Amino acid sequence: MKSHSRTKFFGFTLTEVVVAGVIFLIFCIPIVGLLSTSRYTAKRLSKRLGAIMLAQGILDEIRHNSQVYGSTMPRLASKQPQGFKIQKTFRSFEEAENILVFTVKVTWKEFKKERELQLSTLVSSKPDFHVFRR
């Protein structure tokens, strides 16, 4: 009867399989940890990016409609997207007449913490010196 030598037998022993499994787990656990961290970071940054886009859009709309300042007053009250709270304020600019400082403050909840973003721009309440005609 022939005996199989170790070099001709291609099977694995139970010990080799267990060692390979342990080594695999040692390398996989940090990778799984990185995936959960990246999901947390992506969720946090998506809310912040949404707040930035919302505030910048409001400032752009106000700046666009500042030719006649009266047209911006009704725009101070607008719909608020779900999950965000918007506060719009304006005050006069001390350095110059007919200039207002318009500020948009966006707040949102992020993992049980209140976060806040504030953007400001200068708006002229003076009529333009040129008129576009169609």
Secondary structure by P-SEA (a helix, b strand, c coil): cccccccccccccaaaaaaaaaaaaaaaaaaaaaaaaaaaaaaaaaaaaaaaaaaaaaaaaaaaacccccccccccbbbbcccbbbbbbbbbbcccccbbbbbbbbbbbcccbbbbbbbbbbbbcccccccccc
